[in-house]
Amino acid sequence: MKIWRIPVTWQCCAFVKVNAATLDEALVVARDDNGVLPLPPESQYVDGSWELSETDPDFIRECYNENQKDETDKETKQ
């Protein structure tokens, strides 16, 4: 059997603490448009969110698996 790298995506749910004078301001800060908030240290998997990030076999083979070839029947039987 060969090992294949398959890109997947899933979602997590967590809470962030932000300093703000109002809830509206806190919501703006929490959107983190500048990418400055650290990831929360604790999170939970969002049920049902697991999915393939890419489904094109040719793209996955080339970009994630160094053009690895499929096993042939001959290789499997050895």
Backbone torsions as a table, in degrees:
resi	resn	phi	psi	omega
1	MET	NA	142.4	176.5
2	LYS	-96.5	158.8	175.6
3	ILE	-106.1	130.3	-178.0
4	TRP	-117.9	140.7	174.2
5	ARG	-94.1	116.4	-178.8
6	ILE	-116.9	121.1	-179.4
7	PRO	-73.5	129.5	178.5
8	VAL	-129.2	159.9	179.4
9	THR	-134.2	144.3	173.4
10	TRP	-148.6	165.1	-179.8
11	GLN	-110.7	149.1	173.3
12	CYS	-123.4	155.1	177.7
13	CYS	-120.8	136.4	179.8
14	ALA	-157.2	-179.2	176.6
15	PHE	-119.4	144.2	171.5
16	VAL	-119.6	147.7	175.9
17	LYS	-104.4	126.7	178.8
18	VAL	-127.6	149.2	175.8
19	ASN	-93.8	123.6	179.9
20	ALA	-160.9	153.2	-179.7
21	ALA	-76.3	-31.4	-177.6
22	THR	-132.7	162.1	177.1
23	LEU	-63.1	-41.2	178.3
24	ASP	-58.5	-43.4	178.3
25	GLU	-65.3	-39.4	179.1
26	ALA	-62.7	-38.1	178.1
27	LEU	-64.1	-38.7	177.4
28	VAL	-64.5	-45.5	179.4
29	VAL	-62.0	-43.0	-177.2
30	ALA	-67.4	-23.7	175.3
31	ARG	-62.7	-26.8	173.6
32	ASP	54.2	49.0	179.8
33	ASP	-59.1	-25.4	-179.6
34	ASN	-92.8	-2.5	177.7
35	GLY	65.5	40.0	-177.2
36	VAL	-104.4	-18.4	-179.5
37	LEU	-75.2	136.0	175.9
38	PRO	-72.3	154.8	174.7
39	LEU	-64.3	140.8	178.7
40	PRO	-61.6	142.1	-178.1
41	PRO	-70.3	-23.1	179.0
42	GLU	-124.3	135.6	178.4
43	SER	-150.9	167.2	178.5
44	GLN	-127.7	142.0	176.7
45	TYR	-64.4	135.3	175.7
46	VAL	-85.9	112.9	-178.2
47	ASP	-52.2	135.2	176.1
48	GLY	79.9	5.6	-176.0
49	SER	-90.5	-9.1	-179.2
50	TRP	-65.2	128.3	176.8
51	GLU	-154.9	159.6	174.4
52	LEU	-71.3	133.5	178.2
53	SER	-77.1	-25.6	-178.6
54	GLU	-144.4	141.4	-178.6
55	THR	-122.1	-2.8	-179.6
56	ASP	-80.2	109.6	-176.6
57	PRO	-57.0	-39.8	-179.7
58	ASP	-64.1	-42.4	178.9
59	PHE	-64.4	-46.1	179.9
60	ILE	-62.7	-42.9	179.4
61	ARG	-60.3	-46.5	-176.5
62	GLU	-73.7	-49.0	-171.2
63	CYS	-82.3	-27.4	-174.9
64	TYR	-117.2	-11.6	-173.3
65	ASN	-132.1	21.3	174.8
66	GLU	48.8	39.5	179.3
67	ASN	58.2	30.0	177.5
68	GLN	-56.7	135.7	179.1
69	LYS	-84.1	156.2	174.7
70	ASP	-70.5	156.3	173.5
71	GLU	-67.0	146.0	173.2
72	THR	-97.5	164.8	177.1
73	ASP	-57.7	-36.6	-179.6
74	LYS	-63.3	-43.3	179.6
75	GLU	-65.7	-37.0	-177.5
76	THR	-66.4	-37.6	-175.2
77	LYS	-79.8	-13.3	-177.8
78	GLN	-78.2	NA	NA
